[in-house]
Amino acid sequence: MVDLEKLRFTKTHEWLRVEGDTGYVGITDHAQKEITDVVFVELPKVGCEVAKAGEAAVVESVKAAFSIYAPVSGKIVKANGAVEKDPSLVNRSPYEEGWFFAIEIKDRSEIDSLMTQKDYLEFIKTGAH
């Protein structure tokens, strides 16, 4: 079980789980509920560089297509092929099996600008999207 207090969050509803120099990225439970049933996921290529807040992946639901942004800058080191094969993992397990990609964190100070779980919960209570 993922400890949500150890995650960091963006205003665009991505989460970051840091393990050493690697960060795993997915979307929040709040986001997956808002976009409803995920039917397609396009992941970044391993080895590509992404900038903080740069588009890194695309998720399509029965409602629309949504961009997934990198919460930090770095190089993509893993892509979760399981979500490409079974996009519903994003809805069923957004914090565990439904992650999108892992990124080698270039600048750890970028993590400090992300929200804690408490801050994120306050953010979504205000109705911000």
C-alpha positions in Angstrom: 0.0 0.0 0.0 1.4 3.4 -1.0 1.8 5.9 1.8 0.1 9.0 0.3 1.8 11.3 2.8 5.1 10.4 1.1 3.8 11.5 -2.4 4.1 15.0 -3.9 1.3 16.4 -6.1 0.9 19.0 -8.9 -1.9 21.4 -9.6 -2.6 19.4 -12.8 -3.3 16.3 -10.6 -0.2 14.2 -11.1 1.6 12.6 -8.2 5.3 11.8 -7.7 6.7 9.0 -5.6 10.4 9.4 -5.0 12.6 6.3 -4.6 16.2 7.3 -4.5 17.0 9.3 -7.7 13.9 8.0 -9.5 10.4 9.4 -9.4 7.3 7.4 -10.3 4.4 9.4 -11.9 0.7 8.8 -12.1 -2.5 10.7 -11.7 -4.4 11.2 -8.5 -7.6 9.3 -7.4 -9.4 12.6 -7.7 -8.3 13.0 -11.3 -9.2 9.5 -12.4 -12.7 10.0 -10.9 -13.1 13.2 -12.8 -12.0 11.9 -16.2 -13.9 8.6 -15.7 -13.1 5.4 -17.6 -9.6 5.4 -19.0 -9.6 3.6 -22.4 -6.1 4.5 -23.8 -2.7 5.5 -22.5 0.2 6.8 -24.6 3.4 6.7 -22.6 6.7 8.5 -23.2 9.7 6.7 -24.8 12.3 5.4 -22.4 15.4 7.6 -22.7 13.7 10.8 -23.7 14.2 14.0 -21.6 11.3 15.9 -20.2 11.1 19.3 -18.6 9.1 20.1 -15.5 5.5 20.8 -16.5 6.2 19.5 -20.0 3.8 17.0 -21.6 5.0 13.5 -21.0 2.0 11.2 -21.7 -1.6 11.2 -22.9 -4.6 9.6 -21.3 -7.9 9.1 -23.2 -11.1 8.5 -21.3 -14.7 8.1 -22.5 -14.9 11.9 -22.0 -11.8 13.3 -23.7 -8.0 13.1 -24.1 -5.8 14.6 -21.3 -2.1 15.5 -21.2 0.0 14.1 -18.3 2.8 16.5 -17.3 6.1 15.7 -15.8 6.2 16.9 -12.1 10.0 17.3 -12.4 12.7 17.5 -15.1 14.7 14.4 -16.1 15.1 11.4 -18.3 12.4 8.7 -18.6 13.8 5.5 -17.3 10.7 3.2 -17.3 7.3 3.2 -18.9 4.5 1.1 -17.4 3.5 -1.1 -20.3 0.8 -2.7 -18.1 -1.4 0.5 -18.3 -1.0 0.5 -22.1 -2.3 -3.1 -22.2 -5.0 -2.5 -19.5 -5.8 1.3 -19.2 -8.4 0.6 -16.6 -5.5 0.1 -14.1 -5.4 3.9 -13.9 -9.0 3.9 -12.5 -8.7 0.7 -10.4 -5.2 1.4 -8.8 -4.1 5.0 -9.5 -1.4 5.0 -6.8 0.0 1.5 -7.3 -0.4 -0.5 -10.5 -1.7 2.5 -12.5 1.5 4.6 -12.6 2.6 5.9 -16.0 6.4 6.3 -16.1 9.5 6.6 -14.0 11.8 9.6 -14.3 15.5 10.0 -13.3 15.2 13.2 -11.3 17.6 15.9 -12.7 17.1 18.6 -10.0 15.8 17.4 -6.6 15.0 21.0 -5.6 12.0 20.8 -8.0 10.4 18.4 -5.6 10.1 21.2 -3.1 7.7 23.2 -5.3 5.2 20.3 -5.3 2.3 20.0 -2.9 2.1 17.6 0.1 -0.9 15.4 0.4 -2.4 17.9 2.9 -1.9 20.8 0.6 -3.3 18.8 -2.4 -6.5 17.9 -0.4 -7.0 21.6 0.4 -6.4 22.5 -3.3 -9.1 20.1 -4.5 -11.5 21.3 -1.8 -11.3 24.8 -3.2 -12.7 23.4 -6.5 -9.5 24.2 -8.4 -9.0 22.0 -11.5 
